[in-house]
Amino acid sequence: MLDRNPLQLETEIARIARVMMTRNSEIGSDIIDDLRTKLTSEELAGLLLVGIERILWFDVDAVFWTIEQMIPADLMQEIRKITNLAFYKQLINQKFIPGVDFSIDADGKLLLNHNAKAALVKSKG
């Protein structure tokens, strides 16, 4: 397991963000393979999410490249689980009802009615 002190986590996040910005799939694959030996899939997906958040504000194209080219399918599934859970909690806190206003299908896709979708979009803005 990776030493989870803040400096080590920051180092790994910075390394992930740099490879996303360089758009080098070989280096990205090597870093992901290395981190798989130190982290669970959920932890690695979390680091990837933080890396994406870091570059999102100044290099949107790198985010698209990362999602399409660098992140393996199993880690994308973990990222979906993390983000769906965050959206799920946010909707419940806003008094939306699971199974009525929103749900998650068998593929892990978040399904929203019009009001729930509008609430999520509004809360992002």
Number of C-alpha atoms within 10 A of each C-alpha: 9 14 10 10 8 9 10 12 14 15 11 19 20 16 14 22 26 16 20 28 19 11 18 15 16 11 15 22 16 11 15 21 11 11 18 15 11 14 17 13 18 16 17 20 23 18 22 24 18 17 23 23 14 17 17 15 9 11 13 14 14 20 23 14 16 22 16 12 16 21 20 13 11 12 18 18 18 18 22 17 17 16 15 18 14 11 15 19 13 15 20 14 10 12 11 17 14 13 10 10 17 20 17 15 9 7 8 13 13 17 15 18 11 10 12 21 14 11 14 15 10 9 8 6 5
